[in-house]
Amino acid sequence: QTIDRSLTCVRGKWIHHRSAGVGSTVLLLHQSPQHSGRMLPLITALTDDAQVLAPDMPGYGLSDGLPGEPCIADIAATLAIWLEQLHIRPSIIFS
């Protein structure tokens, strides 16, 4: 299964993500301070049954950091806008 990589601009900041598979959408959120590349085995394992999206959280991997000292609410709002821009409603979220 091919794992695609993309960048999406959210409020002037780039969010990088990996995606693969088709079907119900599974959103994978990595631990800090890591990046989505650490989840490649899980992405591969899930792609037979689902569309998998794994973003680099803001400030990690290839995603830009948020201004100032962002809190969890800032990160969640950024990811909500990112999903809205991609027209995706995840069925399952793993973190």
Biopython code that builds the backbone (N, CA, C, O; Angstrom):
import numpy as np
from Bio.PDB.StructureBuilder import StructureBuilder

atoms = [
    (1, "GLN", "N", (0.842, -1.180, 0.000)),
    (1, "GLN", "CA", (0.000, 0.000, 0.000)),
    (1, "GLN", "C", (0.890, 1.248, 0.000)),
    (1, "GLN", "O", (1.828, 1.355, 0.790)),
    (2, "THR", "N", (0.583, 2.171, -0.884)),
    (2, "THR", "CA", (1.331, 3.419, -0.953)),
    (2, "THR", "C", (0.860, 4.375, 0.128)),
    (2, "THR", "O", (-0.341, 4.530, 0.348)),
    (3, "ILE", "N", (1.797, 5.008, 0.795)),
    (3, "ILE", "CA", (1.477, 6.019, 1.798)),
    (3, "ILE", "C", (1.824, 7.373, 1.185)),
    (3, "ILE", "O", (2.984, 7.661, 0.891)),
    (4, "ASP", "N", (0.792, 8.199, 0.999)),
    (4, "ASP", "CA", (0.974, 9.527, 0.425)),
    (4, "ASP", "C", (1.331, 10.522, 1.521)),
    (4, "ASP", "O", (1.010, 10.328, 2.694)),
    (5, "ARG", "N", (2.005, 11.595, 1.105)),
    (5, "ARG", "CA", (2.347, 12.679, 2.025)),
    (5, "ARG", "C", (1.862, 13.984, 1.412)),
    (5, "ARG", "O", (2.005, 14.212, 0.211)),
    (6, "SER", "N", (1.282, 14.842, 2.258)),
    (6, "SER", "CA", (0.730, 16.114, 1.774)),
    (6, "SER", "C", (0.960, 17.213, 2.800)),
    (6, "SER", "O", (1.198, 16.962, 3.982)),
    (7, "LEU", "N", (0.878, 18.448, 2.298)),
    (7, "LEU", "CA", (0.922, 19.635, 3.147)),
    (7, "LEU", "C", (-0.366, 20.424, 2.925)),
    (7, "LEU", "O", (-0.822, 20.573, 1.791)),
    (8, "THR", "N", (-0.947, 20.927, 4.009)),
    (8, "THR", "CA", (-2.144, 21.756, 3.949)),
    (8, "THR", "C", (-1.875, 23.014, 4.765)),
    (8, "THR", "O", (-1.350, 22.934, 5.876)),
    (9, "CYS", "N", (-2.229, 24.163, 4.226)),
    (9, "CYS", "CA", (-2.028, 25.427, 4.942)),
    (9, "CYS", "C", (-3.243, 25.707, 5.817)),
    (9, "CYS", "O", (-4.370, 25.768, 5.323)),
    (10, "VAL", "N", (-3.013, 25.877, 7.114)),
    (10, "VAL", "CA", (-4.062, 26.186, 8.085)),
    (10, "VAL", "C", (-3.644, 27.454, 8.814)),
    (10, "VAL", "O", (-2.645, 27.466, 9.533)),
    (11, "ARG", "N", (-4.414, 28.519, 8.626)),
    (11, "ARG", "CA", (-4.119, 29.803, 9.279)),
    (11, "ARG", "C", (-2.669, 30.239, 9.047)),
    (11, "ARG", "O", (-2.018, 30.747, 9.959)),
    (12, "GLY", "N", (-2.171, 30.040, 7.834)),
    (12, "GLY", "CA", (-0.826, 30.473, 7.482)),
    (12, "GLY", "C", (0.286, 29.538, 7.928)),
    (12, "GLY", "O", (1.460, 29.861, 7.749)),
    (13, "LYS", "N", (-0.046, 28.401, 8.497)),
    (13, "LYS", "CA", (0.944, 27.410, 8.949)),
    (13, "LYS", "C", (0.717, 26.109, 8.197)),
    (13, "LYS", "O", (-0.427, 25.725, 7.952)),
    (14, "TRP", "N", (1.790, 25.431, 7.832)),
    (14, "TRP", "CA", (1.696, 24.186, 7.080)),
    (14, "TRP", "C", (1.572, 22.996, 8.011)),
    (14, "TRP", "O", (2.327, 22.857, 8.974)),
    (15, "ILE", "N", (0.596, 22.132, 7.707)),
    (15, "ILE", "CA", (0.412, 20.871, 8.436)),
    (15, "ILE", "C", (0.732, 19.746, 7.463)),
    (15, "ILE", "O", (0.124, 19.640, 6.398)),
    (16, "HIS", "N", (1.685, 18.917, 7.836)),
    (16, "HIS", "CA", (2.087, 17.754, 7.028)),
    (16, "HIS", "C", (1.325, 16.535, 7.521)),
    (16, "HIS", "O", (1.113, 16.368, 8.722)),
    (17, "HIS", "N", (0.911, 15.681, 6.583)),
    (17, "HIS", "CA", (0.276, 14.424, 7.003)),
    (17, "HIS", "C", (0.585, 13.300, 6.025)),
    (17, "HIS", "O", (0.946, 13.524, 4.870)),
    (18, "ARG", "N", (0.433, 12.104, 6.526)),
    (18, "ARG", "CA", (0.543, 10.877, 5.733)),
    (18, "ARG", "C", (-0.854, 10.290, 5.621)),
    (18, "ARG", "O", (-1.648, 10.379, 6.556)),
    (19, "SER", "N", (-1.153, 9.687, 4.471)),
    (19, "SER", "CA", (-2.468, 9.065, 4.288)),
    (19, "SER", "C", (-2.348, 7.832, 3.409)),
    (19, "SER", "O", (-1.478, 7.742, 2.543)),
    (20, "ALA", "N", (-3.238, 6.893, 3.653)),
    (20, "ALA", "CA", (-3.262, 5.653, 2.863)),
    (20, "ALA", "C", (-4.586, 4.951, 3.103)),
    (20, "ALA", "O", (-5.262, 5.187, 4.105)),
    (21, "GLY", "N", (-4.946, 4.081, 2.163)),
    (21, "GLY", "CA", (-6.126, 3.242, 2.316)),
    (21, "GLY", "C", (-7.411, 3.910, 1.884)),
    (21, "GLY", "O", (-7.431, 5.079, 1.499)),
    (22, "VAL", "N", (-8.495, 3.132, 1.958)),
    (22, "VAL", "CA", (-9.841, 3.604, 1.626)),
    (22, "VAL", "C", (-10.817, 3.051, 2.655)),
    (22, "VAL", "O", (-10.533, 2.057, 3.323)),
    (23, "GLY", "N", (-11.949, 3.693, 2.774)),
    (23, "GLY", "CA", (-12.971, 3.231, 3.710)),
    (23, "GLY", "C", (-13.190, 4.254, 4.808)),
    (23, "GLY", "O", (-12.903, 5.438, 4.629)),
    (24, "SER", "N", (-13.697, 3.800, 5.941)),
    (24, "SER", "CA", (-13.908, 4.680, 7.086)),
    (24, "SER", "C", (-12.575, 5.305, 7.480)),
    (24, "SER", "O", (-11.529, 4.664, 7.389)),
    (25, "THR", "N", (-12.622, 6.555, 7.915)),
    (25, "THR", "CA", (-11.392, 7.282, 8.210)),
    (25, "THR", "C", (-10.954, 7.085, 9.649)),
    (25, "THR", "O", (-11.726, 7.277, 10.589)),
    (26, "VAL", "N", (-9.682, 6.695, 9.799)),
    (26, "VAL", "CA", (-9.037, 6.568, 11.103)),
    (26, "VAL", "C", (-7.996, 7.682, 11.195)),
    (26, "VAL", "O", (-7.132, 7.803, 10.326)),
    (27, "LEU", "N", (-8.078, 8.487, 12.241)),
    (27, "LEU", "CA", (-7.122, 9.564, 12.477)),
    (27, "LEU", "C", (-6.146, 9.109, 13.545)),
    (27, "LEU", "O", (-6.554, 8.766, 14.655)),
    (28, "LEU", "N", (-4.855, 9.102, 13.218)),
    (28, "LEU", "CA", (-3.816, 8.713, 14.167)),
    (28, "LEU", "C", (-3.067, 9.951, 14.633)),
    (28, "LEU", "O", (-2.535, 10.697, 13.810)),
    (29, "LEU", "N", (-3.016, 10.178, 15.932)),
    (29, "LEU", "CA", (-2.306, 11.319, 16.512)),
    (29, "LEU", "C", (-1.110, 10.802, 17.296)),
    (29, "LEU", "O", (-1.261, 10.021, 18.236)),
    (30, "HIS", "N", (0.076, 11.244, 16.902)),
    (30, "HIS", "CA", (1.304, 10.759, 17.547)),
    (30, "HIS", "C", (1.544, 11.434, 18.893)),
    (30, "HIS", "O", (0.966, 12.475, 19.204)),
    (31, "GLN", "N", (2.415, 10.808, 19.679)),
    (31, "GLN", "CA", (2.841, 11.376, 20.952)),
    (31, "GLN", "C", (3.810, 12.524, 20.693)),
    (31, "GLN", "O", (4.418, 12.607, 19.625)),
    (32, "SER", "N", (3.946, 13.390, 21.662)),
    (32, "SER", "CA", (4.951, 14.453, 21.575)),
    (32, "SER", "C", (6.147, 14.022, 22.407)),
    (32, "SER", "O", (5.963, 13.409, 23.458)),
    (33, "PRO", "N", (7.322, 14.310, 21.988)),
    (33, "PRO", "CA", (7.757, 14.982, 20.772)),
    (33, "PRO", "C", (8.143, 13.980, 19.695)),
    (33, "PRO", "O", (9.315, 13.614, 19.594)),
    (34, "GLN", "N", (7.219, 13.540, 18.912)),
    (34, "GLN", "CA", (7.481, 12.617, 17.811)),
    (34, "GLN", "C", (6.878, 13.169, 16.537)),
    (34, "GLN", "O", (6.594, 14.363, 16.450)),
    (35, "HIS", "N", (6.679, 12.312, 15.546)),
    (35, "HIS", "CA", (6.074, 12.710, 14.275)),
    (35, "HIS", "C", (5.364, 11.505, 13.683)),
    (35, "HIS", "O", (5.510, 10.390, 14.183)),
    (36, "SER", "N", (4.601, 11.719, 12.627)),
    (36, "SER", "CA", (3.775, 10.656, 12.047)),
    (36, "SER", "C", (4.590, 9.495, 11.478)),
    (36, "SER", "O", (4.073, 8.385, 11.353)),
    (37, "GLY", "N", (5.839, 9.733, 11.137)),
    (37, "GLY", "CA", (6.684, 8.659, 10.616)),
    (37, "GLY", "C", (6.860, 7.520, 11.603)),
    (37, "GLY", "O", (7.103, 6.382, 11.202)),
    (38, "ARG", "N", (6.741, 7.816, 12.886)),
    (38, "ARG", "CA", (6.859, 6.776, 13.910)),
    (38, "ARG", "C", (5.664, 5.826, 13.882)),
    (38, "ARG", "O", (5.701, 4.759, 14.494)),
    (39, "MET", "N", (4.608, 6.213, 13.176)),
    (39, "MET", "CA", (3.386, 5.407, 13.126)),
    (39, "MET", "C", (3.267, 4.603, 11.832)),
    (39, "MET", "O", (2.216, 4.018, 11.568)),
    (40, "LEU", "N", (4.317, 4.567, 11.030)),
    (40, "LEU", "CA", (4.247, 3.868, 9.740)),
    (40, "LEU", "C", (3.796, 2.414, 9.865)),
    (40, "LEU", "O", (2.973, 1.984, 9.057)),
    (41, "PRO", "N", (4.286, 1.630, 10.833)),
    (41, "PRO", "CA", (3.792, 0.252, 10.941)),
    (41, "PRO", "C", (2.286, 0.175, 11.204)),
    (41, "PRO", "O", (1.607, -0.693, 10.655)),
    (42, "LEU", "N", (1.765, 1.067, 12.032)),
    (42, "LEU", "CA", (0.329, 1.076, 12.325)),
    (42, "LEU", "C", (-0.464, 1.553, 11.115)),
    (42, "LEU", "O", (-1.525, 1.006, 10.814)),
    (43, "ILE", "N", (0.041, 2.564, 10.422)),
    (43, "ILE", "CA", (-0.622, 3.032, 9.200)),
    (43, "ILE", "C", (-0.745, 1.876, 8.222)),
    (43, "ILE", "O", (-1.824, 1.627, 7.684)),
    (44, "THR", "N", (0.344, 1.175, 7.991)),
    (44, "THR", "CA", (0.365, 0.051, 7.056)),
    (44, "THR", "C", (-0.609, -1.045, 7.489)),
    (44, "THR", "O", (-1.315, -1.617, 6.658)),
    (45, "ALA", "N", (-0.645, -1.332, 8.777)),
    (45, "ALA", "CA", (-1.517, -2.400, 9.281)),
    (45, "ALA", "C", (-3.003, -2.073, 9.115)),
    (45, "ALA", "O", (-3.816, -2.982, 8.945)),
    (46, "LEU", "N", (-3.363, -0.800, 9.163)),
    (46, "LEU", "CA", (-4.773, -0.412, 9.123)),
    (46, "LEU", "C", (-5.311, -0.141, 7.721)),
    (46, "LEU", "O", (-6.527, -0.083, 7.537)),
    (47, "THR", "N", (-4.444, 0.024, 6.739)),
    (47, "THR", "CA", (-4.897, 0.480, 5.421)),
    (47, "THR", "C", (-5.718, -0.537, 4.646)),
    (47, "THR", "O", (-6.399, -0.165, 3.690)),
    (48, "ASP", "N", (-5.677, -1.800, 5.022)),
    (48, "ASP", "CA", (-6.521, -2.783, 4.329)),
    (48, "ASP", "C", (-8.001, -2.567, 4.640)),
    (48, "ASP", "O", (-8.866, -2.942, 3.847)),
    (49, "ASP", "N", (-8.291, -1.966, 5.785)),
    (49, "ASP", "CA", (-9.671, -1.827, 6.236)),
    (49, "ASP", "C", (-10.155, -0.392, 6.370)),
    (49, "ASP", "O", (-11.338, -0.169, 6.629)),
    (50, "ALA", "N", (-9.270, 0.591, 6.201)),
    (50, "ALA", "CA", (-9.669, 1.975, 6.456)),
    (50, "ALA", "C", (-8.786, 2.959, 5.707)),
    (50, "ALA", "O", (-7.695, 2.623, 5.247)),
    (51, "GLN", "N", (-9.287, 4.182, 5.596)),
    (51, "GLN", "CA", (-8.453, 5.292, 5.167)),
    (51, "GLN", "C", (-7.781, 5.818, 6.431)),
    (51, "GLN", "O", (-8.457, 6.140, 7.408)),
    (52, "VAL", "N", (-6.472, 5.904, 6.416)),
    (52, "VAL", "CA", (-5.725, 6.328, 7.593)),
    (52, "VAL", "C", (-5.088, 7.684, 7.331)),
    (52, "VAL", "O", (-4.432, 7.879, 6.307)),
    (53, "LEU", "N", (-5.278, 8.613, 8.246)),
    (53, "LEU", "CA", (-4.636, 9.928, 8.200)),
    (53, "LEU", "C", (-3.786, 10.080, 9.446)),
    (53, "LEU", "O", (-4.246, 9.819, 10.558)),
    (54, "ALA", "N", (-2.543, 10.502, 9.260)),
    (54, "ALA", "CA", (-1.639, 10.698, 10.393)),
    (54, "ALA", "C", (-0.894, 12.017, 10.203)),
    (54, "ALA", "O", (0.083, 12.074, 9.457)),
    (55, "PRO", "N", (-1.354, 13.081, 10.876)),
    (55, "PRO", "CA", (-0.660, 14.359, 10.739)),
    (55, "PRO", "C", (0.564, 14.437, 11.644)),
    (55, "PRO", "O", (0.632, 13.775, 12.680)),
    (56, "ASP", "N", (1.522, 15.252, 11.238)),
    (56, "ASP", "CA", (2.563, 15.685, 12.164)),
    (56, "ASP", "C", (1.910, 16.796, 12.979)),
    (56, "ASP", "O", (1.453, 17.790, 12.415)),
    (57, "MET", "N", (1.862, 16.641, 14.271)),
    (57, "MET", "CA", (1.240, 17.661, 15.107)),
    (57, "MET", "C", (1.984, 18.979, 14.925)),
    (57, "MET", "O", (3.180, 18.970, 14.633)),
    (58, "PRO", "N", (1.300, 20.115, 15.091)),
    (58, "PRO", "CA", (1.963, 21.408, 14.908)),
    (58, "PRO", "C", (3.251, 21.517, 15.728)),
    (58, "PRO", "O", (3.272, 21.274, 16.934)),
    (59, "GLY", "N", (4.323, 21.892, 15.023)),
    (59, "GLY", "CA", (5.619, 22.045, 15.675)),
    (59, "GLY", "C", (6.485, 20.799, 15.643)),
    (59, "GLY", "O", (7.611, 20.824, 16.140)),
    (60, "TYR", "N", (5.988, 19.711, 15.070)),
    (60, "TYR", "CA", (6.742, 18.454, 15.019)),
    (60, "TYR", "C", (6.812, 17.944, 13.586)),
    (60, "TYR", "O", (5.982, 18.302, 12.750)),
    (61, "GLY", "N", (7.806, 17.107, 13.308)),
    (61, "GLY", "CA", (7.966, 16.572, 11.964)),
    (61, "GLY", "C", (8.091, 17.698, 10.962)),
    (61, "GLY", "O", (8.903, 18.606, 11.140)),
    (62, "LEU", "N", (7.289, 17.646, 9.902)),
    (62, "LEU", "CA", (7.333, 18.668, 8.862)),
    (62, "LEU", "C", (6.237, 19.725, 9.011)),
    (62, "LEU", "O", (6.051, 20.546, 8.113)),
    (63, "SER", "N", (5.514, 19.716, 10.126)),
    (63, "SER", "CA", (4.467, 20.718, 10.358)),
    (63, "SER", "C", (5.059, 21.940, 11.055)),
    (63, "SER", "O", (5.903, 21.828, 11.944)),
    (64, "ASP", "N", (4.588, 23.109, 10.620)),
    (64, "ASP", "CA", (5.010, 24.348, 11.268)),
    (64, "ASP", "C", (4.485, 24.406, 12.697)),
    (64, "ASP", "O", (3.446, 23.831, 13.023)),
    (65, "GLY", "N", (5.234, 25.117, 13.540)),
    (65, "GLY", "CA", (4.769, 25.359, 14.896)),
    (65, "GLY", "C", (3.717, 26.448, 14.919)),
    (65, "GLY", "O", (3.618, 27.241, 13.982)),
    (66, "LEU", "N", (2.937, 26.493, 15.976)),
    (66, "LEU", "CA", (1.940, 27.544, 16.158)),
    (66, "LEU", "C", (2.604, 28.713, 16.877)),
    (66, "LEU", "O", (3.596, 28.523, 17.580)),
    (67, "PRO", "N", (2.066, 29.919, 16.708)),
    (67, "PRO", "CA", (2.692, 31.075, 17.342)),
    (67, "PRO", "C", (2.565, 31.049, 18.864)),
    (67, "PRO", "O", (1.633, 30.469, 19.422)),
    (68, "GLY", "N", (3.520, 31.688, 19.509)),
    (68, "GLY", "CA", (3.498, 31.795, 20.969)),
    (68, "GLY", "C", (3.704, 30.453, 21.635)),
    (68, "GLY", "O", (4.447, 29.603, 21.142)),
    (69, "GLU", "N", (3.038, 30.275, 22.759)),
    (69, "GLU", "CA", (3.088, 29.015, 23.494)),
    (69, "GLU", "C", (1.710, 28.373, 23.404)),
    (69, "GLU", "O", (0.861, 28.591, 24.269)),
    (70, "PRO", "N", (1.486, 27.575, 22.349)),
    (70, "PRO", "CA", (0.146, 27.020, 22.138)),
    (70, "PRO", "C", (-0.243, 26.022, 23.225)),
    (70, "PRO", "O", (0.590, 25.282, 23.748)),
    (71, "CYS", "N", (-1.528, 26.027, 23.545)),
    (71, "CYS", "CA", (-2.069, 25.056, 24.497)),
    (71, "CYS", "C", (-2.818, 23.980, 23.700)),
    (71, "CYS", "O", (-2.938, 24.068, 22.478)),
    (72, "ILE", "N", (-3.302, 22.997, 24.392)),
    (72, "ILE", "CA", (-4.014, 21.883, 23.749)),
    (72, "ILE", "C", (-5.199, 22.400, 22.938)),
    (72, "ILE", "O", (-5.482, 21.864, 21.867)),
    (73, "ALA", "N", (-5.896, 23.421, 23.418)),
    (73, "ALA", "CA", (-7.044, 23.978, 22.696)),
    (73, "ALA", "C", (-6.612, 24.562, 21.351)),
    (73, "ALA", "O", (-7.334, 24.430, 20.363)),
    (74, "ASP", "N", (-5.438, 25.208, 21.301)),
    (74, "ASP", "CA", (-4.921, 25.761, 20.041)),
    (74, "ASP", "C", (-4.611, 24.648, 19.045)),
    (74, "ASP", "O", (-4.918, 24.761, 17.859)),
    (75, "ILE", "N", (-4.006, 23.584, 19.535)),
    (75, "ILE", "CA", (-3.655, 22.449, 18.674)),
    (75, "ILE", "C", (-4.932, 21.775, 18.169)),
    (75, "ILE", "O", (-5.038, 21.454, 16.985)),
    (76, "ALA", "N", (-5.902, 21.559, 19.063)),
    (76, "ALA", "CA", (-7.166, 20.929, 18.671)),
    (76, "ALA", "C", (-7.900, 21.777, 17.642)),
    (76, "ALA", "O", (-8.451, 21.238, 16.682)),
    (77, "ALA", "N", (-7.919, 23.100, 17.824)),
    (77, "ALA", "CA", (-8.590, 23.981, 16.873)),
    (77, "ALA", "C", (-7.913, 23.922, 15.509)),
    (77, "ALA", "O", (-8.585, 23.917, 14.478)),
    (78, "THR", "N", (-6.585, 23.878, 15.504)),
    (78, "THR", "CA", (-5.840, 23.782, 14.238)),
    (78, "THR", "C", (-6.170, 22.480, 13.528)),
    (78, "THR", "O", (-6.404, 22.479, 12.319)),
    (79, "LEU", "N", (-6.191, 21.370, 14.258)),
    (79, "LEU", "CA", (-6.511, 20.081, 13.642)),
    (79, "LEU", "C", (-7.966, 20.034, 13.163)),
    (79, "LEU", "O", (-8.252, 19.420, 12.136)),
    (80, "ALA", "N", (-8.875, 20.666, 13.883)),
    (80, "ALA", "CA", (-10.282, 20.705, 13.444)),
    (80, "ALA", "C", (-10.406, 21.463, 12.124)),
    (80, "ALA", "O", (-11.134, 21.031, 11.230)),
    (81, "ILE", "N", (-9.711, 22.577, 11.994)),
    (81, "ILE", "CA", (-9.730, 23.341, 10.742)),
    (81, "ILE", "C", (-9.086, 22.521, 9.630)),
    (81, "ILE", "O", (-9.587, 22.503, 8.506)),
    (82, "TRP", "N", (-7.983, 21.847, 9.930)),
    (82, "TRP", "CA", (-7.284, 20.997, 8.952)),
    (82, "TRP", "C", (-8.232, 19.925, 8.418)),
    (82, "TRP", "O", (-8.320, 19.731, 7.206)),
    (83, "LEU", "N", (-8.936, 19.233, 9.300)),
    (83, "LEU", "CA", (-9.883, 18.200, 8.869)),
    (83, "LEU", "C", (-11.024, 18.791, 8.046)),
    (83, "LEU", "O", (-11.460, 18.198, 7.060)),
    (84, "GLU", "N", (-11.502, 19.959, 8.458)),
    (84, "GLU", "CA", (-12.574, 20.624, 7.718)),
    (84, "GLU", "C", (-12.104, 20.976, 6.299)),
    (84, "GLU", "O", (-12.841, 20.779, 5.333)),
    (85, "GLN", "N", (-10.889, 21.491, 6.179)),
    (85, "GLN", "CA", (-10.355, 21.839, 4.867)),
    (85, "GLN", "C", (-10.203, 20.614, 3.967)),
    (85, "GLN", "O", (-10.342, 20.712, 2.748)),
    (86, "LEU", "N", (-9.917, 19.463, 4.572)),
    (86, "LEU", "CA", (-9.776, 18.218, 3.808)),
    (86, "LEU", "C", (-11.140, 17.550, 3.569)),
    (86, "LEU", "O", (-11.222, 16.539, 2.871)),
    (87, "HIS", "N", (-12.208, 18.116, 4.148)),
    (87, "HIS", "CA", (-13.569, 17.556, 4.036)),
    (87, "HIS", "C", (-13.612, 16.134, 4.604)),
    (87, "HIS", "O", (-14.171, 15.221, 3.996)),
    (88, "ILE", "N", (-13.010, 15.972, 5.781)),
    (88, "ILE", "CA", (-12.926, 14.641, 6.398)),
    (88, "ILE", "C", (-13.535, 14.674, 7.788)),
    (88, "ILE", "O", (-13.284, 15.581, 8.582)),
    (89, "ARG", "N", (-14.351, 13.648, 8.060)),
    (89, "ARG", "CA", (-14.875, 13.413, 9.401)),
    (89, "ARG", "C", (-14.387, 12.048, 9.836)),
    (89, "ARG", "O", (-14.912, 11.034, 9.376)),
    (90, "PRO", "N", (-13.391, 11.995, 10.717)),
    (90, "PRO", "CA", (-12.875, 10.686, 11.116)),
    (90, "PRO", "C", (-13.916, 9.853, 11.850)),
    (90, "PRO", "O", (-14.706, 10.375, 12.636)),
    (91, "SER", "N", (-13.905, 8.555, 11.583)),
    (91, "SER", "CA", (-14.781, 7.616, 12.285)),
    (91, "SER", "C", (-14.162, 7.188, 13.608)),
    (91, "SER", "O", (-14.862, 6.948, 14.592)),
    (92, "ILE", "N", (-12.830, 7.098, 13.611)),
    (92, "ILE", "CA", (-12.088, 6.634, 14.788)),
    (92, "ILE", "C", (-10.871, 7.532, 14.957)),
    (92, "ILE", "O", (-10.222, 7.896, 13.976)),
    (93, "ILE", "N", (-10.561, 7.890, 16.199)),
    (93, "ILE", "CA", (-9.365, 8.678, 16.484)),
    (93, "ILE", "C", (-8.529, 7.903, 17.490)),
    (93, "ILE", "O", (-9.014, 7.534, 18.560)),
    (94, "PHE", "N", (-7.249, 7.653, 17.137)),
    (94, "PHE", "CA", (-6.287, 7.011, 18.045)),
    (94, "PHE", "C", (-5.227, 8.032, 18.397)),
    (94, "PHE", "O", (-4.745, 8.770, 17.537)),
    (95, "SER", "N", (-4.868, 8.067, 19.671)),
    (95, "SER", "CA", (-3.750, 8.944, 20.063)),
    (95, "SER", "C", (-2.859, 8.191, 21.030)),
    (95, "SER", "O", (-1.855, 8.731, 21.494)),
]
sb = StructureBuilder()
sb.init_structure("model")
sb.init_model(0)
sb.init_chain("A")
sb.init_seg("    ")
for serial, (resi, resn, name, xyz) in enumerate(atoms, 1):
    if name == "N":
        sb.init_residue(resn, " ", resi, " ")
    sb.init_atom(name, np.array(xyz, "f"), 0.0, 1.0, " ", f" {name:<3s}", serial, name[0])
structure = sb.get_structure()
